[in-house]
Amino acid sequence: MDEPLDLPGPYDAGPEDPLWFLPADPEDAVPLPGVPRQELVAGEDWRRAEAALAAELAALAFDAGRLAERLAAFGQGAVQRLALDEAAAFSWWTGDRVGAERLALWASYRIGAAEEDGGGVIRMAWAARRLASSAPRGIGAAVTDLLGSEGRGDRELAEEVAAALRGVGVLSAVTQGCALFHLWRSLEERPDHLRGLEAAVLGARVAGQGALPFLPLALTGFAALTASGAPEQRLQAWVQGAHRAVLAALMALGRLAEWRERAGAATADLSGRTPGRLIAALSARPMLGAAEAEAETGASRAAVLRNLDLLEARGLVREVTGQGRFRVWAARLP
């Protein structure tokens, strides 16, 4: 005799047993202990870190003020030169390894982007432009300006970042820049190959004080960009790395001032305005191509090349590419 088909099987639920895949009744659920919500950027920890490093911050502020004064005396060209140097230093931290010569070739002739690693040249040229920018430097304004430079009006992200850093809004610009740098590096919304560079540019821009458009960070190494741990450890590495970079920038400007004085004396016998304008253009850039020199001086290409060869013969400049075409020159600093 066949067994009835409606007999319960070993895995069938009983008439009174709840189905295993259904959620439990909320009234019968056991409440779990709540986890207190923590701030993304703990403002109190950063305040304690700033208080512990007050002397180091004061020393950095003093030398940063000296650098701002020197840059103001040299003019906007010195700011561009410093931004290009800083962008080239960033490239070694990001792994792009773009030298000043390649940046100069890109700026003068738009050469270098078609190579396999050409994306790095474009990114570092973008970083130099953002560093030398005169846009507002508050946290919200700096983030909005950075996103706007990419053609993105991501106001919501800018507002979220500004809200997360509200706890450090009353602290010094250096501390705010450090906190913004570490926060931006942790954002998953930004592409991996851009996150670090964007964080460095934002942090340097926000940390700039007074007339200083940005705070140099990487001219002497990457300690300011690679620190981890508690806020005090991160801020200490940030301050020490920035202070060394500021001192290096001051020394570079001192050598540049000496070169300008020597170049002016060595070209006093030359007629025309082209030699003086070439000296000013070479002061404004670590490397100078013929196209840029032509645009800066307003002279013809033949006159620019003739005067550059004359400056090279007098030991004032050097040609850095060794090529017959697309040549680039740099000041022969002491």
Buried (B, 14 or more C-beta within 10 A) or exposed (E): EEEEEEEEEEEEEEEEEEEEEEEEEEEEEEEEEEEEEEEEBBBEBBBBBBEBBEEBBEBBBEBBBBBBEBBBEBEEBBBBBBBBBBBBBBBBBBEBEBBBBBBBBBBBBEBBBEEEEBEBBBBBBBBBBBBBBEBEBBBBBBBBBBBBBEEEEBEEBBEBBBEBBEBBEEBBBBBBBBBBBBBBBEBEEBEEEEBBBBBBBBBBBBBBBEEBBBBBBBBBBBBBBEBEEEBBEBBBBBBBBBBBBBBBBBEBBEEBBEBBEBBEEBBEEBEEEBBBBBBBBBBBBBBBBBBBBBEBBEBEEEBBBEBBEBBBEBEBBEEBBEEEEEBBBBBBEE
